[in-house]
Amino acid sequence: MDAQRQLGEFLQTRRSQLRPEDVGVATYGGRRRVPGLRREELALLAGVSASYYSRLEQGQAANASPEVLDALARALRLNETERLHLDELATGSRRRTRAKRPAPEKLSEATRQLVAALGDVPVVVLGRRSDVLAWNPAGHSLFAGHLAADSKPNLAWLMFFDTHTRALYADWPAKARAVVATLRMASGRHPDDPLLAALVGELSVKSPEFVAMWADHRVKAGGDAVYEMLHPLVGPMRVTQQALWTEGGQAVVVATTEAGSPSQAAMTLLVHSRVTGPRLTV
């Protein structure tokens, strides 16, 4: 993926989402032909020349200084995660490395110990492209019990093309947007990863829903979210999914429920009815 082009698209998308009144830009009631701020208005807020900012959006400048990035982040009102993404895109746009097939991702011993320590709590370990690297029996039952336990699916692919996974979430668009935002963050960190580019390409070709969400340039790194999950075996559950990131950039996703709630009872039923075999499948 072209980091310079991604940088330009990210800036353009964020600019289009800022209304003049949000940042104190006077419009004097005139008709505006573009959504959000104009390029020259954003450049003025950031204290850079309009021509330089235009080159950044057009992917024709690869040398933005930290000071310029700071000014753009303030003008665009980026949050911490978005600012990190901006920095990674700018860094990637300066590199000119030849893409090569990355080495397979593997679990560290520390990650294995963490998964084992969580016992019957559903856990799945995802690589930077959202490939399943490992899951315990409870995690497999919760997220993909319809697949073989030793399968290694890509959860982003399942989210858009697998009917079981789509039906698993009462608010599928919210979960899908979170998955796309995590992929978008990964694309900024690893612009030269051909397997990640191939995954994004396949999703873009086959899913108009993915295309619309990808174009939003939303980014997400870790954190937690609460989802209403509609499991075919035990019914609805309100589940908190927390993503803990390892030093190697892998996400340990842990699913929990509120103590004493009907969701906890349903999760307990699911775990104890399906947990058999090895404690960790890798």
C-alpha positions in Angstrom: 0.0 0.0 0.0 1.2 3.5 -0.9 1.8 5.3 2.4 2.1 8.7 0.7 -1.3 8.2 -0.9 -2.8 7.0 2.4 -1.4 10.1 4.1 -3.1 12.3 1.6 -6.4 10.5 1.8 -6.4 10.5 5.6 -5.8 14.3 5.6 -8.5 14.9 3.0 -11.0 12.7 4.9 -10.4 14.3 8.2 -10.6 17.8 6.7 -13.9 17.0 5.0 -15.3 16.0 8.4 -14.5 19.3 10.1 -17.2 22.0 9.9 -16.1 25.6 9.7 -18.1 26.4 12.8 -16.3 23.7 14.7 -13.0 25.5 14.4 -14.2 29.1 14.3 -13.9 29.7 10.6 -16.3 32.4 9.3 -18.3 31.5 6.3 -20.4 34.7 6.0 -23.3 32.7 4.8 -21.7 31.9 1.4 -22.5 28.7 -0.5 -19.7 26.1 -0.1 -19.0 23.6 -2.8 -17.0 21.1 -0.7 -17.9 19.4 2.6 -16.0 20.5 5.6 -13.0 22.9 5.5 -11.3 24.0 2.3 -7.7 23.2 1.9 -6.6 26.8 2.3 -8.6 27.1 5.5 -7.0 24.1 7.0 -3.6 25.3 5.9 -4.2 28.6 7.5 -5.3 27.0 10.8 -2.1 24.8 10.8 0.2 27.7 9.8 1.5 26.1 6.6 1.3 27.3 3.1 -1.8 26.3 1.0 0.4 25.0 -1.8 2.5 22.8 0.6 -0.6 21.4 2.2 -2.1 20.7 -1.2 1.0 18.7 -2.1 0.6 16.6 1.1 -3.0 15.8 0.2 -2.0 14.9 -3.4 0.7 12.5 -2.2 3.5 14.7 -3.6 5.3 15.6 -0.4 7.1 13.0 1.8 9.1 15.2 4.1 6.6 16.6 6.6 8.4 17.6 9.8 7.3 16.7 13.3 6.4 20.4 13.8 4.1 20.4 10.7 2.5 17.1 11.8 1.8 18.6 15.2 0.2 21.7 13.7 -1.9 19.6 11.3 -3.0 17.3 14.2 -4.1 20.3 16.2 -5.9 21.9 13.3 -7.7 18.6 12.5 -8.5 18.0 16.1 -7.1 14.4 16.0 -7.2 12.2 19.0 -4.2 10.3 20.3 -4.8 7.3 18.2 -5.4 9.3 15.0 -2.2 11.4 15.7 -0.2 8.2 16.0 -1.6 7.0 12.7 -0.7 10.3 11.1 2.9 9.9 12.3 3.1 6.4 11.0 1.8 7.3 7.6 4.3 10.2 7.4 7.1 7.9 8.4 6.0 5.3 5.9 5.9 7.8 3.1 9.6 8.5 3.6 10.5 4.9 3.2 11.2 3.3 -0.2 11.6 -0.3 0.7 10.9 -3.2 -1.6 7.9 -5.2 -0.4 8.8 -8.8 0.5 6.8 -11.6 2.0 7.0 -11.2 5.8 7.9 -14.1 8.1 5.0 -16.0 9.6 3.8 -14.6 12.9 4.3 -16.8 15.9 3.2 -16.7 19.5 5.8 -15.8 22.1 6.1 -17.9 25.3 4.8 -15.0 27.3 1.7 -14.8 25.2 1.1 -18.5 25.7 1.5 -18.1 29.4 -1.0 -15.3 29.4 -3.6 -17.3 27.5 -3.1 -20.2 29.8 -3.5 -18.0 32.9 -6.9 -16.8 31.7 -8.4 -20.3 32.1 -11.9 -20.7 30.7 -12.2 -17.0 29.8 -12.7 -16.8 25.9 -9.4 -15.6 24.3 -8.3 -15.3 20.7 -4.8 -14.1 19.6 -4.8 -12.1 16.4 -1.9 -11.2 14.2 -1.5 -7.7 12.6 -3.7 -8.7 9.6 -6.4 -10.1 12.0 -5.4 -13.7 11.3 -6.2 -16.1 14.2 -2.9 -17.2 15.6 -4.3 -19.1 18.5 -7.5 -19.4 20.6 -8.5 -21.4 23.6 -11.5 -23.7 23.5 -13.8 -21.0 25.0 -12.6 -18.4 22.5 -13.1 -20.8 19.6 -16.7 -21.6 20.8 -17.6 -17.9 21.2 -16.1 -16.5 18.0 -16.2 -19.4 15.5 -17.5 -22.6 16.9 -18.9 -23.5 13.4 -15.3 -23.9 12.2 -12.8 -26.6 13.0 -10.8 -25.8 16.2 -7.5 -26.1 14.3 -8.5 -23.8 11.5 -6.8 -20.4 11.3 -9.3 -18.0 9.7 -8.9 -14.3 9.2 -11.5 -12.6 11.4 -11.8 -9.5 9.1 -12.6 -11.8 6.2 -15.2 -13.7 8.3 -16.7 -10.4 9.4 -17.7 -9.5 5.8 -18.2 -12.9 4.1 -19.2 -15.5 6.8 -22.9 -15.6 7.6 -22.3 -17.1 11.0 -20.0 -14.2 12.0 -22.3 -11.5 10.6 -25.2 -12.9 12.5 -23.2 -13.1 15.7 -23.5 -9.3 16.3 -26.8 -7.5 16.9 -25.1 -4.3 15.6 -23.0 -5.8 12.9 -22.0 -2.4 11.3 -20.5 -1.2 14.6 -18.3 -4.3 15.0 -17.4 -4.3 11.3 -16.3 -0.6 11.5 -14.1 -1.5 14.5 -12.5 -4.3 12.5 -11.8 -2.0 9.6 -10.4 0.7 11.8 -8.0 -1.8 13.3 -6.9 -2.9 9.8 -6.5 0.8 8.8 -4.2 1.3 11.8 -2.2 -1.7 10.8 -1.9 -0.4 7.2 -0.2 2.7 8.5 2.2 0.7 10.6 3.1 -1.8 7.9 2.6 -0.1 4.5 5.0 -2.5 2.9 3.2 -5.7 4.0 2.1 -7.4 0.7 -0.2 -9.9 2.6 -2.0 -7.0 4.3 -2.3 -5.2 1.0 -3.7 -8.4 -0.6 -6.3 -8.8 2.2 -7.5 -5.1 1.8 -7.6 -5.6 -2.0 -9.7 -8.7 -1.7 -12.1 -7.1 0.7 -12.3 -4.0 -1.5 -13.1 -6.0 -4.6 -15.7 -8.2 -3.0 -17.4 -6.0 -0.4 -19.0 -2.6 -1.1 -19.6 -2.4 2.7 -15.9 -2.7 3.3 -15.1 -0.1 0.7 -17.4 2.5 2.4 -16.0 1.8 5.8 -12.4 1.8 4.5 -12.9 5.2 2.9 -13.8 6.7 6.2 -10.2 6.4 7.4 -11.3 5.6 11.0 -8.5 4.2 13.1 -8.5 2.1 16.2 -5.7 0.6 18.4 -6.6 -1.6 21.2 -9.1 -0.6 23.9 -12.4 -2.3 24.7 -15.9 -2.3 23.4 -19.2 -3.8 24.5 -21.2 -5.8 21.9 -24.6 -7.6 22.0 -23.7 -11.0 20.7 -26.4 -13.4 19.4 -24.9 -16.8 19.8 -26.8 -19.6 18.1 -26.2 -22.0 21.0 -26.9 -19.9 24.1 -28.7 -16.8 22.8 -28.0 -13.1 23.4 -25.1 -12.0 25.6 -23.7 -8.6 26.4 -20.0 -9.1 25.9 -17.0 -6.8 26.6 -14.2 -7.5 24.2 -10.8 -6.1 25.3 -7.7 -6.1 23.0 -4.4 -6.3 24.8 -1.4 -5.7 22.5 1.9 -7.6 22.8 5.3 -6.1 22.0 5.2 -8.0 18.7 2.0 -6.2 17.6 -0.3 -9.1 18.2 -3.7 -8.6 19.8 -4.9 -10.8 22.7 -8.7 -10.4 22.6 -10.4 -11.3 25.9 -14.2 -11.6 26.1 -15.9 -11.0 29.5 -19.4 -10.5 30.9 -20.8 -8.6 33.9 -20.7 -10.7 37.1 -24.1 -12.1 38.1 -25.7 -11.1 34.8 -27.8 -13.3 32.4 -24.9 -12.8 30.0 -22.5 -14.4 32.4 -24.8 -17.4 32.9 -25.1 -17.8 29.1 -21.3 -17.5 28.7 -20.7 -20.1 31.4 -23.2 -22.5 29.7 -21.4 -22.0 26.4 -17.9 -22.5 27.9 -18.8 -25.6 29.8 -20.8 -27.2 27.1 -18.1 -26.7 24.4 -14.7 -26.7 26.2 -13.0 -29.9 25.4 -9.6 -30.9 24.1 -6.4 -28.9 24.3 -6.3 -25.7 26.3 -4.7 -23.7 23.4 -5.0 -24.3 19.7 -2.2 -22.7 17.6 
